[in-house]
């Protein structure tokens, strides 16, 4: 009887040992996606150690450099010298009462209908809940309204789609979408109508 229990015990130990060895020998390979070409680097904005989440101007500077580099054309930094890119803060009472904003950020008439001005507001509390790539996407979306006068797109793959804070985007998705936006090459482009356009 003792031999029978000893044999079962040895088999059990051997079984556990083999399973443990098999698990330790398995290598989990994470497929590293190669970034597609972009003429500017987003590393500074996507590195939490180097990005100041309270500095919205870094997104404007990146956008200006990106447009200039991608198209070889317009310098929106010179064309739009009046910048009002700011955070809005909801009060504790608004947050506690469940008041929720319709949008995390917005561009206004005074920005998109005035070629010398950029006017973009961002809700701070909601901003801090987004990851770094979502923040980049959000700012390019708002600059698309303000600088290009784009209306919203109906394609979820476009930066100008109204729900611009998707969690499934990666850097390549962003680069492809921003290239279509900057090059004015996404289907169904519509522009915001301003009084001077009529």
C-alpha positions as CSV (number, residue, x, y, z in Angstrom):
1,X,0.0,0.0,0.0
2,X,2.9,2.4,0.9
3,X,4.5,1.6,-2.5
4,X,1.3,2.4,-4.3
5,X,1.0,5.9,-2.6
6,X,4.7,6.5,-3.1
7,X,4.4,5.7,-6.8
8,X,1.4,8.1,-7.2
9,X,3.2,10.8,-5.3
10,X,6.3,10.4,-7.6
11,X,4.1,10.5,-10.7
12,X,2.4,13.6,-9.4
13,X,5.7,15.4,-8.7
14,X,7.0,14.4,-12.2
15,X,3.8,15.7,-13.8
16,X,4.0,19.0,-12.0
17,X,7.7,19.3,-12.9
18,X,7.1,18.7,-16.6
19,X,4.2,21.2,-16.7
20,X,6.4,23.8,-15.0
21,X,9.3,23.2,-17.4
22,X,6.9,23.4,-20.4
23,X,5.6,26.7,-19.2
24,X,9.0,28.2,-18.6
25,X,10.2,27.2,-22.0
26,X,7.3,28.9,-23.8
27,X,8.2,32.3,-25.0
28,X,5.4,34.7,-25.5
29,X,6.2,36.6,-28.6
30,X,4.7,40.0,-29.0
31,X,4.5,41.0,-32.6
32,X,6.2,44.3,-32.9
33,X,4.6,46.4,-35.6
34,X,6.9,48.3,-37.8
35,X,5.9,52.0,-37.9
36,X,5.1,53.3,-41.4
37,X,6.9,56.4,-42.7
38,X,6.0,59.8,-41.3
39,X,8.2,62.8,-42.0
40,X,8.0,63.9,-38.4
41,X,8.5,61.8,-35.3
42,X,5.8,61.5,-32.6
43,X,8.1,59.9,-30.1
44,X,8.2,63.0,-27.9
45,X,4.4,63.2,-27.6
46,X,4.0,59.5,-27.1
47,X,6.6,59.2,-24.3
48,X,5.0,59.9,-20.9
49,X,8.5,60.8,-19.5
50,X,9.0,63.6,-22.0
51,X,5.4,64.8,-22.6
52,X,3.9,67.5,-20.4
53,X,0.2,66.7,-20.4
54,X,-0.6,70.3,-19.5
55,X,1.1,71.8,-22.6
56,X,-1.3,71.9,-25.5
57,X,1.1,74.0,-27.6
58,X,3.4,71.0,-28.2
59,X,0.5,69.5,-30.2
60,X,0.2,72.7,-32.3
61,X,3.9,72.8,-32.9
62,X,3.9,69.1,-34.1
63,X,0.9,69.7,-36.3
64,X,2.5,72.8,-38.0
65,X,5.7,70.8,-38.6
66,X,3.8,67.8,-39.8
67,X,1.7,69.8,-42.4
68,X,4.8,71.7,-43.6
69,X,6.8,68.5,-44.0
70,X,4.0,66.3,-45.4
71,X,2.9,68.8,-48.1
72,X,5.9,71.0,-48.5
73,X,3.5,73.9,-48.3
74,X,1.6,76.1,-45.9
75,X,3.3,77.1,-42.7
76,X,0.2,77.4,-40.4
77,X,2.5,78.8,-37.7
78,X,3.0,81.9,-39.8
79,X,-0.5,81.9,-41.3
80,X,-2.2,81.6,-37.9
81,X,-0.3,83.9,-35.5
82,X,-3.1,84.3,-33.0
83,X,-3.3,81.1,-30.9
84,X,-5.8,80.4,-28.2
85,X,-5.4,76.7,-27.3
86,X,-6.5,76.2,-23.8
87,X,-8.0,73.9,-21.1
88,X,-11.4,74.3,-19.6
89,X,-12.0,73.0,-16.1
90,X,-15.3,71.6,-14.9
91,X,-16.2,72.4,-11.3
92,X,-16.3,69.7,-8.6
93,X,-20.1,70.4,-8.4
94,X,-20.6,69.7,-12.1
95,X,-18.6,66.5,-11.9
96,X,-20.4,65.3,-8.7
97,X,-23.8,66.1,-10.3
98,X,-23.0,63.9,-13.3
99,X,-22.9,66.7,-15.8
100,X,-21.0,65.2,-18.7
101,X,-19.6,67.1,-21.7
102,X,-20.7,66.3,-25.2
103,X,-17.2,66.6,-26.5
104,X,-13.7,66.4,-25.0
105,X,-12.5,69.3,-27.2
106,X,-13.8,71.9,-29.6
107,X,-12.9,74.5,-32.2
108,X,-15.0,77.6,-32.4
109,X,-16.3,80.0,-35.1
110,X,-13.7,82.6,-34.1
111,X,-11.0,80.0,-35.1
112,X,-12.2,78.2,-38.1
113,X,-13.8,81.3,-39.7
114,X,-10.7,83.4,-39.1
115,X,-7.6,82.4,-41.0
116,X,-5.2,84.3,-38.7
117,X,-6.6,82.6,-35.5
118,X,-6.7,79.2,-33.9
119,X,-9.2,78.7,-31.1
120,X,-9.3,75.2,-29.5
121,X,-10.6,74.3,-26.1
122,X,-10.0,71.0,-24.3
123,X,-11.8,69.7,-21.2
124,X,-9.0,69.0,-18.8
125,X,-10.5,66.1,-16.7
126,X,-11.5,64.2,-19.8
127,X,-8.1,64.9,-21.4
128,X,-6.2,63.3,-18.4
129,X,-8.2,60.1,-18.9
130,X,-7.0,59.6,-22.5
131,X,-3.8,57.8,-23.5
132,X,-1.1,59.7,-25.3
133,X,-2.0,58.6,-28.8
134,X,-5.7,59.4,-28.2
135,X,-4.6,62.9,-27.2
136,X,-2.6,63.3,-30.4
137,X,-5.6,62.1,-32.4
138,X,-7.9,64.6,-30.6
139,X,-5.7,67.6,-31.2
140,X,-5.3,66.8,-34.9
141,X,-9.0,66.4,-35.1
142,X,-9.6,69.9,-33.7
143,X,-6.9,71.4,-35.9
144,X,-8.6,69.8,-38.8
145,X,-11.7,71.8,-37.9
146,X,-9.9,75.0,-37.2
147,X,-7.2,75.1,-39.9
148,X,-8.8,73.2,-42.7
149,X,-12.4,74.0,-41.9
150,X,-13.3,70.3,-42.1
151,X,-16.7,69.1,-41.0
152,X,-17.0,65.7,-39.5
153,X,-16.4,62.6,-41.6
154,X,-18.7,59.6,-41.6
155,X,-15.8,57.1,-41.8
156,X,-14.6,55.9,-38.4
157,X,-11.1,55.5,-39.8
158,X,-10.8,59.3,-40.4
159,X,-9.4,61.7,-37.9
160,X,-12.4,63.9,-38.6
161,X,-14.9,61.2,-37.5
162,X,-16.8,62.8,-34.5
163,X,-15.9,60.0,-32.1
164,X,-12.2,60.6,-32.2
165,X,-11.2,59.0,-29.0
166,X,-11.3,55.3,-30.1
167,X,-9.2,53.0,-28.0
168,X,-8.2,50.7,-30.9
169,X,-5.9,53.1,-32.7
170,X,-2.2,52.5,-33.1
171,X,0.5,54.7,-34.4
172,X,0.1,53.4,-38.0
173,X,-3.7,54.0,-37.9
174,X,-2.9,57.6,-36.8
175,X,-0.3,58.2,-39.5
176,X,-2.6,56.9,-42.3
177,X,-5.5,59.0,-41.0
178,X,-3.5,62.2,-40.5
179,X,-1.9,61.8,-44.0
180,X,-5.4,61.6,-45.6
181,X,-6.5,64.6,-43.6
182,X,-3.4,66.8,-44.4
183,X,-3.5,65.8,-48.1
184,X,-7.3,66.4,-48.3
185,X,-7.7,62.8,-49.6
186,X,-10.4,61.2,-47.5
187,X,-13.7,60.5,-49.2
188,X,-16.7,62.7,-48.5
189,X,-14.8,65.8,-47.4
190,X,-17.1,68.6,-46.4
191,X,-16.1,72.1,-45.3
192,X,-17.6,74.3,-42.6
193,X,-19.3,77.3,-44.2
194,X,-18.2,80.7,-43.1
195,X,-19.8,84.1,-44.0
196,X,-16.8,85.1,-46.0
197,X,-17.2,81.9,-48.1
198,X,-20.5,82.9,-49.6
